[in-house]
Amino acid sequence: MSAVASFGTTPISDKLAPTPHSVDPAPKLPLDLVRCATCGLTQLSLDVDPTYLFADDYPYYSSVSPHLSAHFHDSAAHLIDTLGIGPEATVIEAASNDGCLLRHFAAVGARTIGFDPADGPAKVAATHGIDARIEFFGRDVAWGLADTGVKADLFLANNVLAHVPDLRGFVAGIATILKPSGTAVIEVPYFVNLVEGREFDTIYHQHLCYFLVGTLSRLLRDAGLCLADVWRLPIHGGSLRLFIRHGDTDGTAAQALIDAEREQGQDTLAYARRIGWEARAVRDRLRALIDAELAAGRRVRAYGAAGKATTQLAFCGLDKDRLGAVADLNPHKHGHYMPGTDLVIVSRDALMADAPDTILILAWNFADEIMRQLREEAGFEGRFIVPLPDPVLV
């Protein structure tokens, strides 16, 4: 393994604390990126037990975000139409969360099975007619289903592949559970967007791997799968939608992206190392902007208690003294504290009652949605700081 970048020792994202950090310090671990010289995969230097990361207290609910809900609605509508998903089909999703995506397939009569280890979101999914199973999807689960005659016409996995410690086992599970004519549709953040957009805060302990199309192709080929098609999407700062089938030949779109990665040097160690100095440039500019606002006597608060916010706050040295509080739409987070800080998470109404002059949007990937909501629905008339790709005042 070759060293790529280090972001210091940081708290674990999404482990929200019931008390301030000064009372009960959050556990911290090194956050270092390395790159495999053999397969070219950029990854964390260590992994945390997933049963700890995605336990019953996991606070993420997909349907809280209107933007993400709309994204899943459009994705499901396309797949239902193009693949003919209906009452005869079986749709299986890994990391189904609260059923925000899978419920659309249940609504057209498909048999829907969702796997998620977090109890709270899974129980919400069950209320939408989904067979919600509180466990991780993997090779053994796939064998168990196949042994009972259950196979998928459509397998879904959005924003989960990067979380999986056993990548080969997970992909082997897909190959096992997918019918010969079936399709797997997976969305993953794209490492090229991460580097070009300076999205260093999407590096945190849940995100073990950072994918190029070339590394994905090699991973899938070893399991007898291929990339039938690949779409680039703007969601989450830049993602890939992978259309995967049984076979050994990638489609033209996938091959074109693999060729581009090679030609532009995006599959090299030097390219991966760019994210380290890009992160330092963002940190210095962001701290200067916030300190200038504070020096001018303006009250600065934050919005978006997302997983990525933990890395941004820790790496940039932002805490209660600078930001006061952070608001979030998710009521499951209210009254808790961001890991490693004394920043309490409050509702949008509480944030507005606090009368901030400037709001730092930590969930920058939903910046347009957040600014619109705060302007039109909450009547906010102050300024925003959007931290990435280059910190700016809006």
C-alpha positions in Angstrom: 0.0 0.0 0.0 1.2 3.5 -0.8 0.2 6.5 1.3 -2.2 9.0 -0.3 -3.2 11.6 2.3 -3.8 11.9 6.0 -6.6 13.9 7.6 -5.4 13.4 11.2 -7.3 11.6 14.0 -11.0 12.2 13.7 -14.2 11.2 15.4 -16.4 8.5 13.8 -19.1 10.1 11.7 -22.8 9.6 12.6 -21.9 8.6 16.1 -23.9 11.4 17.6 -23.4 12.0 21.3 -26.1 12.6 23.8 -23.7 14.9 25.8 -21.2 17.5 24.7 -17.7 16.3 23.7 -16.2 18.2 26.7 -18.3 15.9 29.0 -17.9 12.6 27.1 -15.1 12.7 24.5 -15.9 10.9 21.3 -13.7 8.0 20.2 -11.2 9.0 17.5 -9.3 7.0 14.9 -6.7 7.8 12.2 -8.3 8.9 8.9 -5.6 8.0 6.3 -6.0 7.2 2.7 -3.8 4.6 1.0 -3.7 3.1 -2.5 -3.3 -0.6 -3.5 -0.4 -0.9 -5.9 -1.9 -4.1 -7.4 -5.6 -3.1 -8.1 -5.3 0.7 -7.9 -8.1 1.0 -5.3 -7.9 4.0 -3.0 -9.1 3.1 0.4 -8.8 3.8 4.2 -5.8 2.4 6.0 -8.2 0.7 8.6 -11.8 -0.4 8.8 -14.1 -0.1 11.8 -16.5 -3.0 12.7 -19.6 -2.4 10.6 -21.8 -3.7 13.4 -20.6 -0.7 15.5 -20.9 1.9 12.6 -24.4 0.8 11.5 -26.0 -0.1 14.9 -29.5 0.5 16.1 -28.6 4.2 16.9 -27.7 4.9 13.2 -29.4 8.2 12.6 -29.6 8.4 8.8 -33.0 8.3 7.1 -33.0 8.7 3.4 -36.5 10.1 3.0 -35.7 13.1 5.2 -34.1 14.9 2.1 -36.7 16.0 -0.5 -33.8 16.1 -3.1 -32.8 12.5 -2.4 -36.4 11.4 -2.3 -37.0 12.9 -5.8 -33.8 11.3 -7.0 -35.0 7.8 -5.9 -38.4 8.4 -7.3 -37.0 9.2 -10.8 -34.6 6.3 -10.6 -37.3 3.8 -9.7 -39.6 5.2 -12.4 -36.9 4.7 -15.1 -36.2 1.1 -13.9 -39.8 0.1 -13.6 -40.4 1.4 -17.2 -37.3 0.1 -18.9 -37.1 -3.3 -17.1 -40.8 -4.0 -17.0 -40.8 -4.3 -13.2 -44.3 -5.4 -11.9 -46.1 -8.1 -9.8 -44.0 -10.9 -11.3 -40.7 -9.3 -10.4 -38.5 -9.7 -7.3 -36.5 -6.6 -6.3 -33.8 -6.9 -3.6 -32.0 -3.9 -2.1 -28.9 -3.9 0.1 -28.8 -1.0 2.6 -32.4 -0.3 2.0 -32.6 2.1 4.9 -36.2 3.4 5.4 -37.3 2.1 2.1 -37.2 5.4 0.3 -36.2 3.7 -3.0 -37.7 0.2 -2.6 -41.2 1.4 -1.7 -41.7 2.5 -5.3 -41.3 -1.1 -6.5 -43.6 -2.3 -3.8 -46.2 0.1 -5.1 -46.3 -1.6 -8.5 -46.7 -5.0 -6.9 -43.2 -6.4 -7.1 -41.9 -8.6 -4.3 -39.5 -6.4 -2.4 -36.8 -7.5 0.1 -34.6 -5.0 1.8 -31.5 -5.6 3.9 -30.3 -3.1 6.5 -28.6 -3.6 9.8 -30.1 -0.4 11.4 -33.3 -1.3 13.3 -35.0 2.2 13.2 -34.9 2.8 9.4 -35.7 -0.9 8.7 -38.9 -0.7 10.8 -40.0 2.4 8.7 -39.4 0.4 5.5 -41.6 -2.4 6.8 -44.5 0.0 7.0 -44.4 0.4 3.2 -45.0 -3.2 2.5 -41.3 -4.1 2.2 -39.9 -7.4 3.6 -37.3 -5.6 5.7 -34.6 -7.8 7.1 -32.4 -6.3 9.8 -29.0 -7.7 8.7 -26.1 -7.0 6.4 -26.3 -8.2 2.8 -23.4 -10.4 1.7 -22.3 -13.7 0.3 -23.8 -15.9 3.0 -27.2 -14.1 2.9 -27.3 -14.4 -0.9 -26.6 -18.2 -0.6 -29.4 -18.5 1.9 -31.9 -16.8 -0.4 -30.8 -18.7 -3.5 -31.2 -22.0 -1.5 -34.8 -21.1 -1.0 -35.4 -20.3 -4.7 -35.3 -16.5 -4.3 -33.4 -14.7 -7.0 -33.6 -11.1 -8.1 -34.8 -9.6 -11.4 -33.4 -6.3 -10.0 -30.8 -5.9 -7.3 -30.2 -2.4 -5.9 -27.4 -0.9 -3.8 -27.1 2.8 -3.5 -24.2 4.4 -1.6 -23.3 1.2 0.2 -20.5 -0.4 -1.8 -18.0 2.0 -0.3 -19.0 0.9 3.2 -18.3 -2.8 2.7 -15.2 -4.3 4.3 -15.5 -7.5 2.2 -15.9 -6.2 -1.3 -15.3 -9.5 -3.0 -17.9 -11.3 -0.8 -20.5 -8.6 -1.4 -20.0 -8.7 -5.2 -20.1 -12.5 -5.1 -23.4 -12.2 -3.3 -24.7 -10.1 -6.2 -23.6 -12.7 -8.7 -25.3 -15.4 -6.6 -28.7 -13.6 -6.1 -29.0 -12.2 -9.6 -31.1 -14.1 -12.2 -29.3 -14.9 -15.4 -31.3 -12.2 -17.1 -31.3 -9.9 -14.1 -29.8 -6.5 -13.6 -28.0 -4.9 -10.6 -28.1 -1.1 -10.4 -25.6 0.4 -8.0 -24.7 4.0 -7.3 -21.3 4.9 -5.9 -19.5 8.3 -5.4 -16.9 8.7 -8.2 -13.3 9.3 -7.1 -12.7 11.7 -10.0 -15.4 14.0 -8.8 -14.0 13.8 -5.3 -10.6 15.0 -6.4 -11.7 17.5 -9.0 -14.4 18.9 -6.6 -12.1 18.9 -3.6 -14.6 16.8 -1.7 -12.3 15.7 1.1 -15.1 15.7 3.6 -16.7 12.7 1.9 -13.7 10.8 3.3 -14.7 9.3 6.7 -14.7 6.0 8.5 -17.8 4.6 7.0 -16.5 5.2 3.5 -13.8 2.6 3.2 -13.3 2.7 -0.6 -13.1 5.3 -3.4 -13.8 4.0 -6.8 -12.7 4.5 -10.4 -14.6 2.7 -13.2 -11.4 0.7 -13.9 -11.2 -0.7 -10.3 -14.9 -1.4 -10.4 -14.6 -3.3 -13.7 -11.8 -5.5 -12.3 -13.8 -6.2 -9.1 -16.9 -7.2 -11.0 -15.1 -9.3 -13.6 -13.7 -11.6 -10.9 -17.3 -12.5 -10.0 -18.4 -13.1 -13.5 -20.2 -9.8 -13.8 -19.7 -6.8 -16.2 -20.6 -3.2 -16.5 -23.3 -3.2 -19.1 -23.6 0.6 -18.8 -22.4 3.5 -16.6 -24.0 6.9 -16.1 -22.4 9.9 -14.4 -24.8 11.7 -12.1 -24.5 14.9 -10.1 -26.0 13.5 -6.9 -23.8 13.6 -3.8 -21.2 15.8 -5.5 -20.8 13.4 -8.4 -21.7 9.7 -8.6 -21.7 6.7 -10.9 -24.8 4.7 -11.7 -23.6 1.2 -12.6 -25.8 -1.2 -14.6 -24.4 -4.7 -13.9 -25.2 -8.0 -15.6 -23.7 -11.5 -15.8 -21.0 -11.5 -18.5 -17.4 -10.7 -19.2 -17.5 -7.7 -21.6 -18.1 -4.1 -20.4 -20.3 -1.8 -22.4 -19.0 1.1 -24.5 -19.8 3.8 -21.9 -17.8 1.9 -19.2 -14.9 1.3 -21.5 -14.8 4.9 -22.5 -14.6 6.0 -18.9 -11.8 3.5 -18.2 -9.9 4.7 -21.2 -10.3 8.4 -20.1 -9.1 7.5 -16.6 -6.0 6.0 -18.0 -5.3 8.7 -20.6 -5.8 11.5 -18.0 -3.7 9.9 -15.4 -6.6 9.6 -13.0 -5.6 6.0 -12.2 -2.2 7.0 -10.8 -0.9 7.6 -7.2 0.0 11.2 -8.1 -3.6 12.0 -9.0 -4.9 10.4 -5.8 -2.5 12.5 -3.7 -4.0 15.7 -5.1 -6.8 15.4 -2.5 -4.4 16.1 0.4 -3.3 19.5 -0.8 -6.7 20.4 -2.2 -8.1 19.8 1.3 -5.6 22.0 3.0 -6.4 24.8 0.5 -10.1 24.6 1.3 -9.4 24.5 5.1 -7.3 27.7 5.0 -9.8 29.6 2.9 -12.9 28.4 4.9 -11.3 29.3 8.3 -10.4 32.7 6.9 -14.0 33.4 5.7 -15.6 32.3 9.0 -13.1 34.3 11.1 -13.7 37.4 9.0 -17.5 37.0 9.6 -16.9 36.6 13.4 -14.5 39.6 13.4 -17.2 41.7 11.8 -19.6 40.8 14.7 -21.7 38.4 12.7 -23.3 35.3 14.3 -22.3 32.2 12.3 -24.2 28.9 12.6 -24.1 25.7 10.5 -26.7 23.6 8.6 -26.6 19.9 7.8 -25.4 17.4 10.4 -24.3 15.0 7.7 -21.7 12.3 8.0 -19.3 14.4 5.9 -19.6 17.3 8.4 -17.6 15.3 11.0 -14.5 15.3 8.7 -15.0 19.0 7.7 -15.4 20.2 11.3 -12.4 18.1 12.6 -10.0 18.8 9.8 -10.8 22.5 9.7 -10.9 23.0 13.4 -14.5 24.3 13.6 -16.3 23.9 16.9 -18.8 25.6 19.2 -16.7 28.7 19.6 -17.0 29.5 15.9 -20.3 28.0 14.9 -22.5 27.8 18.0 -24.9 25.1 16.7 -25.8 23.1 13.7 -29.3 22.6 12.3 -30.7 19.6 10.5 -34.1 18.5 9.2 -33.8 15.0 10.7 -35.7 15.0 14.0 -33.8 11.8 15.1 -30.6 14.0 15.4 -32.1 16.9 17.4 -30.7 17.3 20.9 -27.5 15.3 20.1 -24.0 16.7 19.5 -21.8 16.4 16.5 -19.0 13.9 17.2 -15.9 15.4 18.7 -17.4 18.9 19.2 -19.8 20.7 21.6 -22.0 21.6 18.6 -25.6 20.8 19.5 -27.9 19.7 16.6 -31.2 21.7 16.5 -34.2 22.0 14.4 -34.6 24.5 11.6 -37.0 26.6 13.7 -34.6 26.7 16.6 -31.8 27.8 14.2 -34.0 30.7 12.9 -34.9 31.7 16.5 -31.2 32.0 17.2 -31.1 34.7 14.5 -27.8 33.9 12.7 -26.3 36.3 10.3 -24.4 33.7 8.3 -25.0 30.0 7.8 -22.3 27.5 6.8 -23.8 24.8 4.7 -22.0 21.6 5.8 -24.2 19.5 3.6 -22.9 21.3 0.6 -24.2 18.7 -1.9 -27.7 19.9 -1.1 -26.7 23.6 -1.0 -29.3 24.8 -3.5 -32.1 22.9 -1.8 -31.1 24.2 1.7 -30.7 27.8 0.6 -34.1 27.7 -1.1 -35.8 26.2 2.0 -34.2 28.7 4.3 -35.0 31.7 2.1 -38.6 30.7 1.0 -39.8 28.6 3.9 -38.0 30.0 6.9 -37.5 33.6 5.8 -33.8 33.7 6.3 -32.3 37.0 4.9 -28.6 36.6 5.9 -25.7 35.1 4.0 -24.5 31.6 3.3 -21.0 30.0 3.2 -20.8 27.1 0.7 -17.5 25.4 1.6 -16.8 23.4 -1.6 -15.3 23.3 -4.1 -14.0 26.7 -3.1 -15.4 28.4 0.0 -17.6 31.3 -1.0 -20.1 33.7 0.5 -23.5 33.7 -1.1 
